[in-house]
Amino acid sequence: MRGRTASYLRGLFTGERPVPLWMKLILVVPAITTTIELHERRGLALAVVGALMWGALLAAMVRGTDMTAWSRAHPVVDSAVMVPVTFVALAYLTHLALGWCALIGVALWLVALVLGRWRRRVVYRGRAGIG
């Protein structure tokens, strides 16, 4: 049973198996509740930012494209999703000023870009038999 479950989950994450619609739509509940909570904690402007972020993520998931292949083809844009997610998460979870939340989001994105580039170089060198 464990082997079949692991194989099924691996297929979902690698794009070999389509993700069921119910699994995609399950994120609607946290999207709505966190947007409402953002409105109560930080106001309408941040709730709109949160709703746009969640809407974009849900639309990408429901659309059903092969996100793994797209992510590999567009590493900079893919990692840029970290900025609004981190911003909204920090604004939701902490009492930091919104400017600091945005700055931390951008800083983490830049770290992810550097690490991603380093990882691609290491993988390429490994496949090419270099070093």
C-alpha positions as a Markdown table, in Angstrom:
| # | Residue | x | y | z |
|---|---|---|---|---|
| 1 | Met | 0.0 | 0.0 | 0.0 |
| 2 | Arg | 2.8 | 2.4 | 0.9 |
| 3 | Gly | 4.5 | 1.9 | -2.5 |
| 4 | Arg | 1.3 | 2.7 | -4.4 |
| 5 | Thr | 0.6 | 5.8 | -2.4 |
| 6 | Ala | 4.1 | 7.1 | -2.8 |
| 7 | Ser | 3.9 | 6.4 | -6.5 |
| 8 | Tyr | 0.6 | 8.2 | -6.8 |
| 9 | Leu | 1.8 | 11.3 | -4.9 |
| 10 | Arg | 5.1 | 11.3 | -6.9 |
| 11 | Gly | 3.0 | 11.3 | -10.1 |
| 12 | Leu | 1.0 | 14.3 | -8.8 |
| 13 | Phe | 4.1 | 16.4 | -8.1 |
| 14 | Thr | 6.0 | 15.5 | -11.3 |
| 15 | Gly | 3.1 | 16.1 | -13.6 |
| 16 | Glu | 2.8 | 12.5 | -14.7 |
| 17 | Arg | -0.7 | 12.2 | -13.2 |
| 18 | Pro | -3.3 | 14.9 | -13.3 |
| 19 | Val | -4.3 | 16.5 | -9.9 |
| 20 | Pro | -8.0 | 15.8 | -9.2 |
| 21 | Leu | -10.2 | 18.9 | -9.2 |
| 22 | Trp | -11.3 | 18.3 | -5.6 |
| 23 | Met | -7.7 | 18.4 | -4.5 |
| 24 | Lys | -7.2 | 21.8 | -6.3 |
| 25 | Leu | -10.4 | 23.3 | -5.0 |
| 26 | Ile | -9.6 | 22.3 | -1.4 |
| 27 | Leu | -7.5 | 25.5 | -1.2 |
| 28 | Val | -10.6 | 27.7 | -1.6 |
| 29 | Val | -11.4 | 27.4 | 2.1 |
| 30 | Pro | -8.0 | 28.8 | 3.4 |
| 31 | Ala | -8.1 | 31.4 | 0.6 |
| 32 | Ile | -11.4 | 32.8 | 1.8 |
| 33 | Thr | -10.7 | 32.6 | 5.5 |
| 34 | Thr | -7.3 | 34.2 | 5.3 |
| 35 | Thr | -8.6 | 37.0 | 3.1 |
| 36 | Ile | -11.3 | 37.7 | 5.6 |
| 37 | Glu | -8.8 | 37.6 | 8.5 |
| 38 | Leu | -6.4 | 39.9 | 6.6 |
| 39 | His | -9.3 | 42.4 | 6.2 |
| 40 | Glu | -10.0 | 42.3 | 9.9 |
| 41 | Arg | -6.3 | 42.5 | 10.9 |
| 42 | Arg | -4.8 | 44.8 | 8.3 |
| 43 | Gly | -7.6 | 46.5 | 6.4 |
| 44 | Leu | -9.2 | 46.4 | 3.0 |
| 45 | Ala | -6.0 | 47.1 | 0.9 |
| 46 | Leu | -4.1 | 44.1 | 2.2 |
| 47 | Ala | -7.2 | 41.9 | 1.9 |
| 48 | Val | -7.4 | 42.9 | -1.8 |
| 49 | Val | -3.7 | 42.0 | -2.2 |
| 50 | Gly | -4.3 | 38.6 | -0.5 |
| 51 | Ala | -7.3 | 37.9 | -2.6 |
| 52 | Leu | -5.4 | 38.6 | -5.8 |
| 53 | Met | -2.5 | 36.4 | -4.7 |
| 54 | Trp | -4.8 | 33.5 | -3.8 |
| 55 | Gly | -6.9 | 34.0 | -6.9 |
| 56 | Ala | -3.8 | 33.8 | -9.1 |
| 57 | Leu | -2.5 | 30.7 | -7.3 |
| 58 | Leu | -5.9 | 29.0 | -7.5 |
| 59 | Ala | -6.4 | 29.9 | -11.2 |
| 60 | Ala | -3.0 | 28.4 | -12.0 |
| 61 | Met | -3.9 | 25.2 | -10.2 |
| 62 | Val | -7.4 | 24.8 | -11.6 |
| 63 | Arg | -6.2 | 25.5 | -15.1 |
| 64 | Gly | -4.3 | 22.2 | -14.9 |
| 65 | Thr | -1.2 | 23.1 | -16.9 |
| 66 | Asp | 2.0 | 21.2 | -16.2 |
| 67 | Met | 3.4 | 23.5 | -13.6 |
| 68 | Thr | 6.6 | 21.5 | -13.2 |
| 69 | Ala | 7.6 | 22.0 | -16.8 |
| 70 | Trp | 6.7 | 25.6 | -16.7 |
| 71 | Ser | 8.6 | 26.1 | -13.5 |
| 72 | Arg | 11.8 | 24.6 | -15.0 |
| 73 | Ala | 11.4 | 26.7 | -18.1 |
| 74 | His | 10.9 | 30.0 | -16.1 |
| 75 | Pro | 12.9 | 29.8 | -12.9 |
| 76 | Val | 13.0 | 33.5 | -12.2 |
| 77 | Val | 9.3 | 34.1 | -12.7 |
| 78 | Asp | 8.5 | 30.9 | -10.8 |
| 79 | Ser | 10.5 | 31.9 | -7.8 |
| 80 | Ala | 9.0 | 35.4 | -7.9 |
| 81 | Val | 5.8 | 34.0 | -6.5 |
| 82 | Met | 7.7 | 34.0 | -3.2 |
| 83 | Val | 7.4 | 37.8 | -2.9 |
| 84 | Pro | 3.6 | 38.2 | -2.6 |
| 85 | Val | 3.2 | 34.9 | -0.7 |
| 86 | Thr | 5.9 | 35.9 | 1.8 |
| 87 | Phe | 4.5 | 39.5 | 2.0 |
| 88 | Val | 0.9 | 38.3 | 2.7 |
| 89 | Ala | 2.1 | 35.6 | 5.1 |
| 90 | Leu | 4.2 | 38.0 | 7.2 |
| 91 | Ala | 1.5 | 40.6 | 7.2 |
| 92 | Tyr | -1.0 | 38.0 | 8.3 |
| 93 | Leu | 1.2 | 36.4 | 11.0 |
| 94 | Thr | 3.1 | 39.3 | 12.4 |
| 95 | His | 2.7 | 43.0 | 13.3 |
| 96 | Leu | 5.6 | 44.1 | 11.2 |
| 97 | Ala | 5.2 | 47.2 | 9.1 |
| 98 | Leu | 4.1 | 46.4 | 5.6 |
| 99 | Gly | 7.3 | 47.9 | 4.1 |
| 100 | Trp | 9.3 | 45.4 | 6.1 |
| 101 | Cys | 7.1 | 42.5 | 5.0 |
| 102 | Ala | 7.7 | 43.5 | 1.4 |
| 103 | Leu | 11.4 | 43.9 | 1.9 |
| 104 | Ile | 11.7 | 40.5 | 3.5 |
| 105 | Gly | 9.7 | 39.0 | 0.6 |
| 106 | Val | 12.1 | 40.5 | -2.0 |
| 107 | Ala | 15.2 | 39.5 | 0.0 |
| 108 | Leu | 14.0 | 35.9 | 0.2 |
| 109 | Trp | 13.3 | 35.9 | -3.5 |
| 110 | Leu | 16.8 | 37.1 | -4.2 |
| 111 | Val | 18.2 | 34.4 | -2.0 |
| 112 | Ala | 16.1 | 31.8 | -3.8 |
| 113 | Leu | 17.4 | 33.1 | -7.2 |
| 114 | Val | 21.0 | 32.7 | -6.1 |
| 115 | Leu | 20.4 | 29.3 | -4.6 |
| 116 | Gly | 18.5 | 28.2 | -7.7 |
| 117 | Arg | 21.2 | 29.3 | -10.0 |
| 118 | Trp | 23.8 | 27.6 | -7.9 |
| 119 | Arg | 21.8 | 24.4 | -7.8 |
| 120 | Arg | 21.4 | 24.4 | -11.6 |
| 121 | Arg | 25.1 | 24.9 | -12.0 |
| 122 | Val | 25.8 | 22.0 | -9.7 |
| 123 | Val | 23.3 | 19.7 | -11.4 |
| 124 | Tyr | 24.7 | 20.7 | -14.9 |
| 125 | Arg | 28.3 | 20.0 | -13.7 |
| 126 | Gly | 27.2 | 16.6 | -12.3 |
| 127 | Arg | 25.5 | 15.6 | -15.5 |
| 128 | Ala | 28.4 | 16.8 | -17.6 |
| 129 | Gly | 30.9 | 14.9 | -15.4 |
| 130 | Ile | 32.7 | 18.1 | -14.4 |
| 131 | Gly | 34.2 | 18.4 | -10.9 |
